[in-house]
Amino acid sequence: MAGEDGVKTFGWAARDTSGILSPFEFTRRATGAKDVRFKVLFCGICHTDLGAARGDLGLPIYPLVPGHEIAGIVTEIGKQVTRFKVGDKVGVGCFVGSCRSCEQCSNDLEPYCPKNIMTYLSIGEDGAPTHGGYSNEMVVDEHFAIRWPENLPLDGGAPLLCAGSTVYSPMMYYGLNKPGSHLGVVGLGGLGHVAVKFAKAWGLTVTVISTSARKEEEAINRLGADKFLVSTDPQQMQEATGTLDGIIDTVSAFHPVMPLFGLLKTHGKLVVVGAPNKPLEVDIFPLMIGRKMLASSAAAGIKETQEMIDFAAKHNITADVEVIPANYVNKAMERLEKGDVRYRFVIDIGNTLVAAPST
């Protein structure tokens, strides 16, 4: 119900660094002239959600409602909205605001705007903390809303708004999308499995690189990778020396990266999009003599995120998901920390999120 101070909303929030989530009532702003309000139907669980809930990403803002892989149905639009109508499918990813006037914003690179506003863990333009998609509804400026292709499932598509965006953007920017080239994908998790699907749609040869052979059959037979390389096997690593044009590294845990450079051809690029919890160890000399590059990237801007979603729909690319009820979210976080998910949890917000009983 709307009032002068906003709209009563409910979701699940972390209250402290335990990261445990529980039902939470809060207020979202009333629908502004350029705003889109929508009922959240699905929200993916990203590894960032876990870190943010526990305060591992810097100074937390509690209570914290996570979630930046959000898909739903438009329920109300502001008077100046031109791109959406009530009943449209819509998505929201990692960002809900930026200055809209700096060089980065002018080039559709909102994630690099010094005043960007994240979907959660930020302060919004109204001065209130932003809250994410573990909630019954969202309101966002239409510029930051993604039009949803009719043929793309909301549950399998929602994780693309972060996981897909985070691999698609660097693969495009660093030229890791050239048909016929050979790409290595380190880590077969939420990001890695989507990177494999994008790469195969572009016509690349793909080698999945992992610390054990446990996922080899799944990588090749289910996801369509061409080869599988066990990074802890010295013989396999030696045989693969100088075979890859580029590598996208999606692993969030600390791990040695220097052996990966040996797999690259001259001029090869290692693009790290995971966020290890301590600095990586890099020796510059092997990069120098091979003219190799260590690079990184944030998620895509809004224009590129829309391009990514449209590309995914055209090629029938979705994340492999396990759909869960809202009250399973804490157990899902525990399993996520252990890597016990193939490959993304998605909360069925529309059917399972209920308001806390009145006291």
Beta strands, then each sheet from edge to edge (+ up, - down):
strand 1: 2-3
strand 2: 6-14
strand 3: 21-28
strand 4: 35-45
strand 5: 70-77
strand 6: 89-92
strand 7: 95-97
strand 8: 117-118
strand 9: 137-141
strand 10: 146-147
strand 11: 182-186
strand 12: 205-210
strand 13: 227-230
strand 14: 244-249
strand 15: 264-272
strand 16: 293-296
strand 17: 321-324
strand 18: 344-348
sheet 1: 1+ 2- 3+
sheet 2: 9+ 4- 5+ 6- 10+
sheet 3: 9+ 4- 18+ 17+
sheet 4: 7+ 8-
sheet 5: 13+ 12+ 11+ 14+ 15+ 16+
end
